[in-house]
Amino acid sequence: MSSAPVHDDRPLGLTVHSLPEPSGPLQTATVNTRGGRLRMLLVMLVCAAPVIASYFTYYVIRPDGRRNFGELIDPQRPLPSVQAQTLDNKPVVLTALKGQWLFVSVAGGVCDDACQHHLYLQRQLREGLGKEKDRLDWVWLINDDAAVNQALLPALKDATVLRVPAVELAKWLPAEKGHVLTDHLFLVDPLGNLMMRFPADMAADTALKAKRDLDRLMRAAQFWDRAGRD
């Protein structure tokens, strides 16, 4: 004769178990993925730090009463990905100029007196930076198809001279109201963003104020860019 089943009236106990941790190759892969992401984040922060610091120094930590001579451009206008040409007709994409500060003038190939004055100021202000001058590339953007006066070429040996369609330059570079692009000098940062427009018809005496702007920017972004081009 079989015995009756025994009923257990005790409450049912519930135990929550955590999921098993990955082990072996799976655990190693997980750790490596996390480590790789962390390293990538650290590299990005290190690369961005000089940029953030230089902009913070120049735009925020400025003693009261100090004013820049050039007009800061806001919002940013990045270098356009347009096709340019060297004087010997080699194609160049304008964005290839990134990596250095760019001191830019615009004029036709004939290069009238105003154009030559700008080229002179660009060269002199760059030379005035002393040991920092190789961080600033002075650039002449020619906005037409006119031939360049051969007598100018020896003085342009340290300059970057490119032909760029006038319509593309007009989209990128803003002239002050009542003026045209050829009246101004412009400054582009190493990331390729148009940063500053200098006043129209800058004279030799007021150029000293532009030099102070350049000096401050070179100090603020000392480890941001590289000297010279590869």
TASUL-V227717 format. One record per backbone hydrogen bond with DSSP energy under -0.5 kcal/mol. CO is the residue of the C=O (numbers start at 1). NH is the residue of the N-H. E is the energy in kcal/mol with one decimal. If there is no record, write none. Layout:
[[CO,NH,E] [CO,NH,E]]
This chain:
[[5,7,-0.5] [7,9,-0.7] [13,15,-0.5] [14,16,-0.5] [15,17,-0.6] [23,26,-1.1] [24,28,-2.1] [25,29,-2.5] [26,30,-2.1] [27,31,-2.4] [28,32,-2.5] [29,33,-2.3] [30,34,-2.3] [31,35,-2.7] [32,36,-2.6] [33,37,-2.2] [34,38,-2.2] [35,39,-2.5] [36,40,-2.3] [37,41,-2.3] [38,42,-2.3] [39,43,-2.4] [40,44,-2.2] [41,45,-2.2] [42,46,-2.5] [43,47,-2.5] [44,48,-2.2] [45,49,-1.8] [46,50,-0.7] [47,51,-0.5] [48,52,-2.6] [49,53,-3.0] [50,54,-2.6] [51,55,-2.3] [52,56,-2.5] [53,57,-2.7] [54,58,-2.5] [55,59,-3.0] [56,60,-2.0] [56,61,-2.0] [60,62,-2.0] [63,66,-1.9] [70,72,-0.5] [71,197,-2.4] [72,74,-0.5] [77,194,-2.5] [80,82,-1.8] [82,94,-2.4] [84,92,-2.6] [85,163,-3.1] [86,89,-2.0] [90,86,-2.3] [92,84,-3.7] [93,96,-2.4] [94,97,-1.8] [95,98,-1.6] [97,100,-0.8] [99,226,-1.4] [101,137,-3.2] [102,104,-0.7] [102,188,-2.5] [103,139,-3.1] [104,186,-2.6] [105,141,-2.8] [107,143,-1.1] [108,111,-1.1] [109,149,-0.8] [112,116,-2.5] [113,117,-2.2] [114,118,-2.0] [115,119,-2.4] [116,120,-2.1] [117,121,-2.4] [118,122,-2.9] [119,123,-2.3] [120,124,-2.6] [121,125,-2.9] [122,126,-2.1] [123,127,-2.5] [124,128,-1.9] [126,129,-1.5] [127,130,-1.8] [129,132,-1.8] [130,133,-1.9] [132,135,-2.0] [133,136,-1.8] [134,228,-3.1] [135,101,-2.0] [135,137,-0.5] [136,138,-0.6] [137,103,-2.6] [137,139,-0.5] [138,160,-2.3] [139,105,-2.3] [139,141,-0.6] [140,142,-0.7] [140,162,-2.2] [141,107,-1.7] [142,164,-2.5] [149,152,-2.0] [149,153,-0.5] [150,153,-0.8] [152,155,-0.8] [152,156,-0.8] [153,156,-1.2] [154,157,-1.0] [156,159,-1.7] [159,161,-0.6] [160,140,-2.6] [160,162,-0.5] [162,142,-3.2] [162,164,-0.5] [163,85,-1.6] [165,168,-0.7] [165,169,-1.8] [166,170,-2.2] [167,171,-1.2] [168,172,-1.4] [169,173,-3.1] [172,174,-0.5] [173,175,-0.5] [176,179,-2.4] [180,183,-2.1] [181,184,-1.9] [183,201,-1.6] [184,106,-0.5] [185,198,-3.1] [186,104,-2.9] [187,195,-2.8] [187,196,-1.9] [188,102,-2.4] [189,192,-2.4] [190,99,-2.3] [192,79,-2.6] [193,189,-2.7] [194,77,-0.6] [195,73,-2.7] [196,187,-2.7] [197,71,-3.2] [199,202,-0.6] [203,207,-1.2] [205,208,-1.0] [206,209,-1.3] [206,210,-1.0] [207,211,-2.0] [208,212,-1.5] [209,213,-1.6] [210,214,-2.3] [211,215,-2.8] [212,216,-2.3] [213,217,-2.3] [214,218,-2.5] [215,219,-1.9] [216,220,-2.6] [217,221,-2.0] [219,222,-1.2] [221,224,-1.6] [221,225,-0.7]]
